[in-house]
Amino acid sequence: MPKNSVLLVEDEEDIQTLLIYNLSKAGFVPIAVESGEEGLQSALEKRPDVIVLDLMLPGMDGLSVCRALKSNDKTSDIPIIIASARGEESDIITGLEMGADDYITKPFSPKVLIARIKALLRRSDRQSSEQDSVFRIHELEFEPSRFEVRLAGSDLTLTSNQYRLLYFLSLNAGRVFTRYQIVNAVRGEDYIVTERAIDVQIVGLRKKLGQYSDYIETIRGIGYRFKG
């Protein structure tokens, strides 16, 4: 597929037409399908750069599609934005826990969606280029190959879990994660056992970050994110 291709899994014709127009105008290559089954098949065959996924679809629902894509090695790295009329806190949390990278509530501005897509693409490019090199954000500097991190030029002493947690959140700056997602992402040999233990790790990290503790933001009712 061409670079910056966006798979739209949306069964409402008016919304689909509007998004196709705006995405094309912004330089993206939209691929539109109307059902969950078609979305899953298109993602596997065409490997789009981003997927915009409705939840209320004919046949296979959006959450099932999201779960299937994120559990398949061929598609697990494709960013997914859920675009749904279901905007309750519980719906957002469920979507994120299924593996979605972002969640936007209908009705929304096409310009806002395009900004979210661009942010996900930048984040994806940054992750792929910085996994094995020095990664810098704000006053932090990570050396993943050496498992080291510096804060404002000075070495920062962290436990292995604290390092994994801080690196994971920093690498995904701006994205909100539930405690469940964090547990799955940072677990190692001595992995964090419970979601509540994440809160303890966050408290410890904030103490070690000192005056920079506000880099880690609490998103009430959902989880945490690193300030982008």
Secondary structure, DSSP 8 states (H G I E B T S, - for coil): --TTEEEEE---HHHHHHHHHHHHHTT-EEEEESSHHHHHHHHHHH--SEEEE-SS-SSS-HHHHHHHHHTSTTTTTS-EEEEES---HHHHHHHHHTT-SEEEESS--HHHHHHHHHHHHHHHHHHHHHTTS-EEETTEEEEGGGTEEEETTEE----HHHHHHHHHHHHTTT--EEHHHHHHHH--TT---SHHHHHHHHHHHHHHHGGGGGGEEEETTTEEEE--
